[in-house]
């Protein structure tokens, strides 16, 4: 990494340099970087001072690192002990260069409390702002899943970049990650937002795929992320993707998982392709048909982004009162399983003597491993919970007596009838209570009528603003969920069916509406676009960029090889089994 970090800026290195590694281990990467730029026989031969900084969580390797700093004449006080994620030992400090190989695939769940308070991010290093689809700047989640914290180390280094107003060079970062850093996380997730934040700020210069088994402790594919907040003009708005996975030489003897290395020629080739920002096509070996050498492609920043577009379909419900359907109202939806069990055991006695059965109910829940929280446990043994369900059941029974048990194909008419009967009986239900009854006696059916959510008036300035916001014409409004009625300026909106909801990933360079007409409308005629739910995501797929189709081998050639193997093995089984 030292070559690709320092050589492109070797002619403009500052007289005093600071180098930081947030997961420094025993300090090998720090001292290697220092040696590389200070080597009197090297290509840079810097004469200025170099100060090394690092942090390490493991006490033993921290002690080794600190001792190594003392032996080599560096300041050991610049090496800190503890978790980089939990505390910011170098708050307010910025560095010229940052190199790291942070842990990947390692849980950081024990440190969440130091970074988040509930849903709020309390550590400023991991708070970011991103524009939504409409361009409104808002706080965004930059916290990856707790099973893998590698991108938090990258964000720590981004936080430590020198602003250009303080340093004309800015900062350069090289960080090694595994493949999940490139594509894990859907649009709007912490991982995707981190990638988006880095790419949209135009800090990502290149990503380099390394050969498998290059490191001692892992054989998986790894990648170098190369960042700079002072890109040269020809790199602005661009990202270079380099595949150096086939560029290596084998070791004579394995060192743990490490069985290969870069030769000096390999390193020079990688640096050359990077510095010249050269696009290189993948080469194929004539003898084996396998890939060989280096490959490189140049992309616009926006090539990695996509819109995650939600496609809605209308809810279609049938409805019918029946004793079996309304019986479910007796039980709270979130506590249905334990309440049903308790009802089967004690029945009506629960409404008068619930306290006598509370311990037995709690013991049963524990035995069934339901893992109820304290709030749920309290609600389960609360008379109010049971009385609420009983009240809903009694109301539903009254409605069933008045409405009957006919099946309705139009849920809108059915709901209106329920409202009319409730009014006639002078019963006032809250929205949640009424919805509970309606949900209990209705079900999805593709042949039923669409469920109307409501109507909206769209005329004059209000209509103009909506058309401008959606970027559509009045005739195209149904494709966005607004359906004109017979009345001028009045539009219907339908309830959405969650089970039929789908999403489409649309490249940032594509038009969402044109994509919808081409890829969705021909297959689902009644679908519409939910523009309010559009999210922006970023991912980087090496396999997609460098994939090369390998045609199947000729069947005659394969047959001949099988026959040849059969001829070679003829008689071997008899010899092995001593059958003569």
Secondary structure, 3 states (H helix, E strand, C coil): CHHHHHHHHHHHCCCEEEEEECCCCCCHHHHHHHHHHHCCCCCCCCCCEEEEEEEECCHHHHHHHHHHHHHCCCCHHHEEECCCCCCCCCCCCCECEEEECCCCCCCCHHHHHHHEECCEECCHHHEEEEECCCCCEEEEECCCCCCCCHHHHHHHHHHCECCCCCCCCCCEEEEEEECHHHHCCCCCCHHHHHHHHHHHCCCEEEEEECCCCCCCCCCCCEEEEEEECCCCHHHCCEEEEEEEEECCEEEEEEECCEEEECCHHHHHHHHHHHHCCCCECCEECCCCCCEEEEEEEEEEHHHHEEEEEEEECECEEEECCCHHHHHHHHCCHHHHHHHHHHHHHHHHHHHHHHHHHHHHHHHHHHHCCCCCCHHHHHHHCCHHHHHHHHHHHHHHHHHHHHHCCCCECCHHHHHHHHHHHHHHCCCCCCHHHHHHHHHHCEEECCCCCECEEEEEECCHHHHHHHHHHHCCCHHHHHHHCCEECCCCCEEEEECECHHHCEEEEEECCCCHHHHHHHHCCCCCCCCEEEEEEEEEEECCCHHHHHCCCCCCCCHHHHHHHHHHHHHHHCCHHHHHCCCC
